[in-house]
Amino acid sequence: MSRLSERPAAAVVGQAVRHESAALHVTGRALYTDDLHPRTKDVLHAWPVQAPHARARVTGLRVRPAYAVPGVVRVLTAEDVPGINDAGVKHDEPLFPSEVCFHGHAVCWVLGESLEAARRGAVAVEVDYEPLPSIITLAEAIAAESFQGAQPTVQRGDAEAALARSSHVFHGELELAGQEHFYLETHAALATVEDDGRLFVQSSTQHPTETQEIVAHVLGLRNHEVTVQCLRMGGGFGGKEMQPHGYAAVAALGATLTGRPVRLRLNRTQDLTMSGKRHGFHARWRVGFDDAGLLQALEATLTSDGGWSLDLSEPVLARALCHVDNNYWIPDVRVTGRVARTHKTSQTAFRGFGGPQGMLVIEDILGRCAPLLGIEPHELRRRNFYEDGQTTPYGQVITQAERVQRAWDQVAEDGDLARRRAEIAEFNATHEHLKRSVAVTPVKFGISFNLTAFNQAGALVHVYKDGSVLVNHGGTEMGQGLHTKMLQVAATTLGVLPEIVRLAPTRTDKVPNTSATAASSGADLNGGAVKDACEQIRERLAHVAAQRLGVPAPDVRFSGGVVSGLGTEHTLPWADLVHSAYFARTQLFAAGYYRTEGLHWNSTVMRGSPFKYFAHGVAATEVEVDGFTGAHRTLRVDIVHDVGDSLSPLVDVGQIEGAYVQGAGWLTLEDLRWDTGDGEHRGRLATASASTYKLPSFSEMPPVLNVTLLERAHEEGAVYGSKAVGEPPLMLAFAVREALRQACAAFGPEGTSVDLASPATPEAVYWALQEARAGHDPEVEAGPGPTPPEADPAAPTRHPESESALQHLSEA
């Protein structure tokens, strides 16, 4: 067992402890970025001037009228930028644009003594626009060949030849919806100028280092002249990985020009209309099976909706291509990706980072093809599972195939699926207008950043003379419990009680050059760095303890705040040892570093081993569907998930529950709608509030939700044998969509294949079950239910070529 993964007896890691800020959260004492401005003197407030067009050229900008508004101090425009007028890492996101590229794009920003003064000043700014043709939907982008960035391909074997020799060949299309992050805390930043011109920026950001870099290049400064701190975030989900940088830069620019602190905080409508979302995808595919239902070949084209700029669209697409296989062996594969350029917000990272979109393609294929093959969907999935020694389409070797099989079997046993399937069949036979189904789906999700260089982290650990410990690391806390895990890692490595360990806010002047807290790698990377720093301190202290205990340094042991030696009954309290070490002039602080070993990836040819390991899980979901309305409810969920040897079981179970619910929201409820008409509001986000954008609530929670952590799952080569847990469980929610598909099929004859839209809203479910009924009785008419899509003015415009269709091309 490696030194990194070996777990000592009586370790603090593995204990079910509460979130380190739980008391602050529930009492309201936890500070977030926007809580700081009332504590800051002479703060100015920023408000955007937003464009009312999806695409237009700015032909005139008159800011003088704003200065007539009482309380307006400054209007920020492109002429004020001393450095580079760009907020993106691809240099395709002008901070102050001369051409607006989405409805709500900020043209300039007004600073006021109060938020109301800034808002009134923004209304007074006069802007002239020359409207330009715009592309809103993916179908429009595909038809216009409006693409941006690279168009990679993942390929193995000869998919065309394999399809030609397959016994059963199907083809179809699928359009996947995007998703709004809807974190509780909107984007926020507070910038102040220090006495020597240095900038201190408080930002709600998952990537403080990149925020630092963007602020520096906008202001024409070096990185060491800008310090970025993230106290904590009220949620991020990927939406604060890239998107906060421009807002921080606006605040920093305002502070530089006025010499006063500047606060920028988007309200909910601004956040919804200005910030990026999960990428919507369109997939066109062909798939081949043999007579036993084994996958033979897959050929597909995936097109993501990148919005107006690249942002993180290229790595999101790359991960989608690398996850099209999910947990299934496909001998011959060719999957090509491309990023569409549309005139919408620049879509960005979202929990799963393209993995869910890629994996949903193969799950949709299997769900649609199983009835036509005459095989139960859960059996078709199980037959096609990977085996150890097989490789992914991009060349990574599979080594833990048995974990998915164990989780699959455990879900079947603990969930009593055989009995419940029989009960469901009886229920469906006796209920004409209500149908139930239970579906089971697996997850295999790769852990590491697509870009190999990001797989590194640093930490700075201080031990003070009284024995207390302060931990700085490069990860950010967004409620996911990373700080809690790092506290447990530090306490375990030093052998101290967790009560004496404190986590400091994330700052770029404490730990430099950090990677984003993303890719589910926060605990792996920062945990390795914290452990390294603590081991350095512990080894120095061991030499001091050896002298006092009269044993060799390698025989010194640290546990529970007590230091002991092998072969002696004498012990030392931790605090006494630290006190002695200080007077012995022993260094009591250390910088730790960790880099993930064993990764190699060629993005040009999309080959290599980009992931340290795969996280696995299996979910079974039972649903009930109302045949009159398409309304549905989730009755029971059973999950077995692989988190290795958990660092913090209470945190991990919470992450699994939350991820499942967020995934179910994406797949069944959350329906982003843009105005696709040709009128003056074209490109406007219609679902721009909590009243029009449906989020999961307690009413959508299943009465029974069982979450079990897979046992005997130690992960060699990861910190204390653990595995990532942030993103993988979101894809367990595929089970709810597949259960809805199967329930809809139960309204038709046996062998009915159901095409289910995404998201599977009650309306979408209703039309799917109506199609199933039509297959049973061609004369069936639409009963009571939602208005047909053609008559719904709010329904998105569809291009004929993007309509989903499944056709059985040939059968031996």
N, C-alpha and C positions, 0 to 999 in steps of 0.2 A: 504494500500500500504506500502511496506517495506521501511525502511530508505534508503536502498541501491538503490532501483529503483525509488524513488520519485524524480521528476524533478521540480526544482523551476521555477517560472516565469522569463522571460528574460534570460534564460540560454544560455551560450555560446555553450554547446552541442546542437546539432540539427541544428546549423547554417552551411550553405554551405560555408566553408572556404577553401582556397587553401592549398596544402601540405606545411608543415612548412619549408621544404627545397626546395621548388619549384624554388625560384630565384637562389639558388646555383646550382641546377641541370641544369637549362637552360643556365646559364652563364659559366658552367664548373668549378665553384669555389668549388663545393662540394668535400671534400676529402674522398677517399676510402683507404683501407689498403695499397695498393701498391703505393699510392701517397706519402707515408710517407718516403720511403727509400731515395729519393733524399735530404730530409731534415736531414738525419741521417749520421753522420760521420763514415767513415771506414767500410761501409757495405760490407759483403760478399754475394755472390749470390749462390743459390743452384740449382743443376740440377740432375735429376734422371738417373740411369742406368736401362733401362727397358728391361725385358726379352722378347725374340722373340718366346716364346712358350706358349701355353695355359696351359700346366702343365709340370713341369720338376723339377728334383732334381739338386740343385746347387752343383756341385762336385769340383769346383775350383774357387777361386776368387783372382785375382792378381791386387792389386791397385797401386803397385809401378810405373808402366808405366805412370799413371796419374800425378804423381808428376814431371815427366819430362816435362810436358806441362807448359809453362810460365803462371803464374798467378794462378795456382792451389795451394790452401792453405791446404786443408784437404779433405780426403775421409772418410765419415761416414759409419761404418759397425756395425754389431751386437756386435762386441767386445768392441765397444765404449759406449754401453748403461750401465749406472751405476745402473739403476733400473730394470723395467720389460720391456722386448723387445716385447711390444704389444700395439697396438693403438685402440683396441676395448674394449667395456664394457663386452663382453662375453669371453674375453681372447682367441679368436680364430683368431686374426688378427696380426701376427708377423710384427713388423715395418720393420725389416730386415729379410726376410724369407730365410730359407734353402731349401724350396720347393716352387717354384713359382706356383701360382694357376690361373693365367689368363694372356692372352697375353698383355704385357705392364706393368706387375707387377714390381715395383721398387725393385731392389736387394740391391742397396746402393745409396748414394747421394754424389755428388762432390761439394765442396765449392770453389769458385774462386773469384778473385778480380773483375772480370767482369762476366756477364752472358755468354759471348762468351768463356772465359777461362774455366768456369765450364762446358759448353757444350763440348768443345774439350777434357777436362779431362775425361768426362763421356765416350766419344768415345774410349779413350785410355785404360780404365779399361778392363781387360781380364777376362771373365767369362766362365767357362765350365759347360755345362748342360747335364743331362741325361734325354732325353724326356720320358714322361710317358703317359699312355692312358688318354684321356680327354673326358669329357662329355660337350657338348655345348648346345644342344637343350633340351627343356622340355620333348619332346618325348623320347629322349635318357635317360634322368634322370628317367622318369617313368618306362621305360622298365628295367633299371638297378636297380630300387628301391633305387636310390641315394637320400636320404632324410636327413634332419637335423632339430633339434629342436623338439618342441612339435607338436602333431597332434590333435588339439582340435575338439570338435563336439558341435554344437548348435542343440538342439533337443527339440521338443514339440510334445506330442501325439505319435501316431503310424503311421508313414508315409507309411510303407509297407502295412498296412491294409487299410489305406485311399486310396492308389493307386489302390488296388484291387477292391474297391467298386466304384471308379470313373467312370463316363460314358465315358469320353474321356481321354486317357493316351498317352502321347508323350514322346519320349526320344531323346537326342542328345548330341552333344559336341560343345565346343566353345573354341577357343584359342584367348586370348587377348594380344595385343602387349604391350611392354614396352614403355618408353618415356624418352628422354633426357631432362634434366632441361634447358640447354642452357641459363642460367643466363648470363647477359652481362658481369659481373665481374667474372672471374674464381677464383678458390681457391687461397688464398694468406695469408701469415703470415709474420710478422717481429718481431724478438725476440731480446731483449737486456738484458744484465746482469747489475744489479745495483751494487753500491759500496760494499754492504754486501753480495753479492751472490744471492740476490733475482732476480727473472726473471720477466720481463715485456713483455708480448706477445700481439701484435696487431694481431687480427685474423678476417677474414671474416667468422664469425660463427653465427649460430642461437642459439647456446647453449654454451655461455661463461663459465658457471660453469663446464660443462662436458669437455670442452677443457682444463680448468684449472686442472681438476682431471687427465686427461690422461697425460698431460705434467708432472704433479707432479709424477705420478707413473713410467713414463719412466725414469725420472731423479732421482728417489729415494728421492723425497722431500715431505714435507707436503704441504697441499693446501695453507696455508697462506704464503708460500714462493713464490707462483706464482700468478701474477695478469694478468688477461686477459681482454682486452678491445676490443670492437667492435664499431668502429665509425659509420659506416653504411654499408650496403651491396648493391651492384648493382644487386639485385635479389637473391633469395634463393630457394623458392618453395619446401622446404624440403631437397634439396640437400646439404644444409650446416647445417643440424641438427646433423648429426653424422660424416660425412666424413671429416670435417676440422681438427679433432683432431690430426691425424697422421702427417699432414703437419705442424701443429703448433709445434708438438713434435720434428720433424726433425730440424726445425729452432731453437728451444730452445736448443736442444742437441748441435747443431753446435755453438751457441753462448756461451754455457757453456764451450765447449772444446777449443775454440779459444779466448774467451774473447772479441770477436767483434760482433757487430750486424749482424744477418743473415736474409736475405730476401729470401723467397720462394714464387714464383708465377708461377703457371702452365700456359703454353700457351694453346691455344684452343685445339690443337690436344692432348696434354697431359691430359687436363681436360676431354676430351671426352673418352680417352682410359683408364684412371686411376680411374675415379670417378663413383659411382653407379648411377642407373637410376630407373625409375618406374618399379616395378615388373611386368613382364609378367605373365599371368595366363592361366591355362588350366582348363576347367570345363566340367565335365560329369554329366548329369542330367536326371531325370525323373519327369514328372509333371502330375497332374491329375486335370480335370475340371468336373463340373456337366453340365447338359444340358443347364443351363442358362449362362454358361461361367464363373461361379465363381470358383476360385481356391480352390481345395480340399486338395492337398498334393504336397510337393516338396521333392525330395531326390536328393542330389548332393554331388559331391566331387570336391573340389577346390584345385588345386596344383599351388603354386606360384614358380617362378624362383628366388631363393634367391641369386644366384651367389655363390662365393667361401666361404663366411662366413655368419654368421647369421645377423650381423648388427641389423636392426630394423625389420627383416622379420617376427618374431613371432607376435609382436603387429600389423603389417600391415595385416597379415593374420587374426588375431582376429577381426580387424575392418571390413575386407571384409566379414567374416562370419556374423557379426552383421548387415550388410547392404544388405544382399542378398534379404531381403523382400522389400526394398525401402519403398514405401508407400502402400503396399498391404497386406491385411489380408490373411494369409495362415494357415488354422486350424492345419494341421499336417505337421511337418517339421523335416527333419534330414539332416544337412549339415556338412560335415567333411572337414577339411583342413589339408594340409601338405605343407612343404617347401622343394623344390627340391634343391639339391646341384649341381651346375654346375660350370664349369671352365670359368667363366666370372667375370667381375667386381661385387663387392658385392652390390646387388641392395638395395635401401634404401628408405627413406621417399620421397614422392612426393605429392604435393597438392591433398588432398583427402585421402591419407594414407591408401589405400586399399579399402576405401569406393566406389570409382568409379568402381573398378574391381568387387566387390561384387554386386553392384547395376546393372551393365551392364548385369550380368547373367540373372536376372529376366526380364529386359527390352528386352533382346534378345529373351527370351522364349516367352514373350507376343507378340512381333512383328512377330515371326515365326508361332505361333499357331493361331493367330487371323484369318487369311484367312481360315485355315482349320476348324475353328469353325463357320465360316460364320458370324463373328462379326467384325465391323470396329475396327481397333486397338485403336483409342482414346476411343471408347465406352467400349471395353474390359478393358482398364486400369481404366476408371472411375468406372465401376461396382465393381471393386475389391478394392477400396480405404478403408483404415482403418476408423473405427468409434470410437468415444471417448469411453473409457472403455475397449476396446480390448487391448491385450498385444502383444508385439513383441515376436518372438520365444525365446528370452533369458529372458523374463519376465518383461520388462519395460512397464508401463501403458501408453497408448496413451491419450493425454489430449487436443490436438489442431487440431483435424482432420478437423474442419471447416475451418481452415486457408488454407489448400490445396484446398478445394472445392471452397473457395472464390477466390483464385488466379486462379484456373482453369476457373471459370466462367468469371473472369475479362479478362483473356487472350482471351477467346472465343469472348467476347463482344468487347473489344478494338481492337482485331485483325480482327474482322468481319469474323470469320472463316466460318460461314455457307455460306455466299455469295462467299467467295474465294474457298471453296470446290466445289461449283457448277461451278465456272469459270474454275477451274483446270480440272474437269471432261470433260468440253466442249473442253478445250485446248488439252487434251490427245486424245480425240476422233478425232480431226482434224489434229494431228501431229503424223506421223508414227515414226519419228526418234528422236523426242524430247518428254520427258515426265516430268511432274511436280507432286509434292506432297507436302502436308503440314502435319507435325506430331506434336503431343503434348505429352510431357512427364513431370511427376512430380519429385520432389526431397524431400526426408525427410532424413536429415543428423544429426546424433547425435553430440552434442558439449560437449566435455571434453576429457581429456587424458584417454586412456585405463587404464593406471596405475594410480590408485586413488591418490597416493602420489604426483604426479606431479601437481595436481590441487591446487596449492598454489603459492603466489607471494608476493614480498616485494617491498617497495619504500622508498626513502629518499627525503624529501622535505625541502628545505632551503628558508626562507624568510630573505632577507638582510635588513639592517637598512634603506635603501632608498625605501623599499617597493617592490623591484624586487624579483622575485621568480625563483628558480632553482629546477628542478625536475629530480631526478634519479629514474629509475625503472628497473626491471629485464628483460624487453622485449627488443628485438633488432629491429632496423629499417632496412628493406630491400626494401624500396620503397613502401610498402603497406599502409603507412599512420598511423602506430601505434603511433608514436610520436605526430602526429597532433591530434589524438584523446585524448592522454594523456594530451596534452596542454589544450584542451577544457575541459576535466574533471577537471583539476586543477583550471582553471579559473572559472568554474562554481561553484565548491565547495567553493573556497575562495571568490567568488563574486568580482573578479577583471577583468580588461580588459586583453584580451589575449596577447596584445603587451608587457606586463611586465613579461611574463612567458617564460622561456627558458628550453629546454630539453638538458640534459647532455648525452654524450656518455655512453653506457652501460659498466659497469666495475664491476668485481667481488669483488673489495675492497670497493665498495659503497653499493651494494646490494648482499648479499651472497646467496648461495644455491638456485639459480634460476632454474626454469624449462625452457625448450627450448621454443622459440617463435614458436609455432607450434600448431597443433590441432585446429586451428581457435580460440584459447583461449586467445590470446595476450591481447585484449582489455578487456575481461571479468576479467581475473586474475589481470593484472597490473592496470587496471582501478579501481578495487576494492581496491587495495593497495594504489594507489595514492589518492583516495577519502578518505580513512581512515587516511592517514597522514595529508591531508589538513583539515579534520574535527578536528583533535587534535589541530592544530594551530589555527583554527578559534574559537574553544571553549575557548582557552586561551585568544585570543584577545577580545572575547566577554566580558570577565570580565573587561578588561581594558576600553573598550568602554562604558560599563554600568556605570562605575564611572564618565566618562566624560559627558555622555549624560543624566545621572540621571534616568535611567530606569533599570529594572531587566535584568540580563544577558540573560535569555531566550527570551527577547523582542528585542534583538539587531538583525539587519538584514544587510547582506552584499550583495551588488548588483552593478555591473557596476563600481567598484572602489570607491563607496561611502558607508559609514557605517551610518546607521540610527537606530532610536529606535521607537517602537510603542508608539503612544501617545505624541510624541514630534516632533517639526519641525526642531530641530537641527540635523545637519549631520556632519560627519567627513570624510575628504578625507582619502582613504586607507593609503597613505604614511604617513600622520600625525599620524594616529593611530599606525602604526608600529613603528614610531619613539618614540612615547610615551611609547609603550610597551617595547622597548629595555631599556629605562631609568628606567622603572619600574621592570627591571630584569625578564622579561617574556621570556620563552624559545620560540624561533622563528624557530625551526626546529623540525622535527618529522620523525620517522620511521613508515611506514604503513605496514599493513599485511592483506592479504585476503586468505581465503580458501573456496573452493566451498563446500557448504553444500548439504546434501541429496544424496550423492553418495554411492553406495555399489556394490561391484563386486567380484564374486568368479571366477577367471580365470580357476580354475581346472574343474569346471562343467559348465562354461560359462553361469552363471545365475546372475541376479541382475538388478540394475538400474545404468548403468555406465555413463549415460549422464545427464547433468543438464537440457537440453531441446533439442528439435529438431528444426533445421532451415528448412524452407520450401521454395519451389519455383516451378514455372511452366514456361515452355518455349514452344512456337510454332515456328517452323522453316519451311520455304518453300524453296524447292530446284528445280533445273532443271537439267536433265541428258541428255547428248548427247548419242544416241544409237550407233553411229559409233565408238566412242573412250572411252566412260565411263567418259569423262570429265564432271564435274558438277560444278555448282555455287549456292551459297546461295543467294536467292532473298530477303528474309525478315525474321527478327527475332523479336518476341514479347515476353517480359519477365515480369513477375510479381514476385518479390522476397520479402521474409519476413526477414527483418533485425530488427524487433522489432521497438522501437522508435530510429531511427538512431542517433548515436553520431555525425556523420559528413556525411551528405548526398552526398556531392561531392566525398568524398573518397569512400563511399560505392558503388555509381553508377560506379565509375571507376573500383573498384574491381570486380563487377558483369560483366562488359563488358570484362575486361581482362581475367577473369576466363572462361567465355564462349568461347572466342577465343582460349585460351590454351586447353580447353577440345575438341574443334572442331579440333584443330591440332592433338591431340592424336588420335582421332577417324577417321580422314580422310586423314591426310597428313604424319605424322611423322613415318617413317618406318626404325627402327633399323635393320641393317643387319650384321650378323657375318659370317665369312667364316666357313662353316660347312664341307668342303671337308677334305680329308685325307692328303693333301699336307703340305708343310712347314709353310703355313700361317694359318693353322687351328686355329680357335678361335680369329683371328684378327677382330677387328671391322672395317667393310668396310665403314660405314657411319661416318667417323671420321673428318668431316669438314662441314662448312656451305654450301659448294658446293655439298655435297652428302647427307646431312640430310635436308629434306624439312621442313621449319618452316612456320607457317602462316604469311602472309604479308598483305599489304593493298589490294592487288588484291583479297584476299580471304574474305575480309570484305563484309558483305551484304550492299547493297545500303540503306536499311532501317533496323535500329536496335533500337527498342524501349525498354527502361528499366523503369519500374515503381516500386517504393517501396510500398509494401502492407501497406495499411492504417489500423488504429485501431488494431495495432499489439504490444501493450505494453507487455514487458516481465517482469513479476513480479519476483523479486529476482535476477535480473541482473543489472549491473551498469547503472543507469539512464534509465532503461527499454529497453535497447538495446539488440541486438543479434549479434552473430558472422557472419562474411561475407566472410572470406578469402577463405575457401575451398568449401562450399556448391554450389556456382554458377557454378563451373566447370562441375558438373554433369547435368546442364541444357543443355549441348551440346549433351546429348543423343538424343535430338530431331532432330539434323541434321542427325545422323546415321539412325534413324528410318524413317526419310523423304526419305533418299536415298534408303532404303529398299523398301518403298512403291512405289517410282518412278520406281525402277527396276521391281517390280511386275506388274506395269502398262504396261510393254512391253509384258506380257503374258496374258492368259485368267483370268477371274475373279476367285478368290479363289487360285491364285498362292502364294505359300509360298516361300520366298526368303531367302537363306542362304548367309549372307553377311560377308565377312572376315573383320578382324580388324587388321590394319587400313583399312578403306574403301577408298583406293587410287583409282584413275581412272581405273587402271588395275583391281583391285578387283571388282569395280562397273561394269566394262565391262563384266567380266565373270559371275557376278550375273545376269545381264540383259540377257545375252545370254542363261543362264539356264532357265530364265523365257520365253524367246522366244521359246526355245525347247519344253517347256510344251505346248505351243500353236500350234507348228508345228514340229513334231518329225523329219521332213526332213530338218529343217533349218540348214544351214551351217554357220560357223563363218564368219562374214563379216569383213570389214576393222577394225583393232583394234590391241591391244597389242599382243606381242608374247605369245602363251600359256605358262603357268607356267612351264610345263615340259621341254620346250626348252630354258628357261631363266636360264643361269648358275648362275646368282646372286640371284635367288629365294631361299628362305630357304628350307632345306630338311625337308620333312614331314614324320612322322611315320604313317603307315596306321591306327593305333589305335587312332591317334589324329585328323584325318580328321573329319570335322564337318559333322553331318548327323542329319536329323530330320525324325523320323518315327512315323506314327500313329499306335500305337500298337493295340488298341482295341477301338471299338465304339459301344455303346449300340444301 
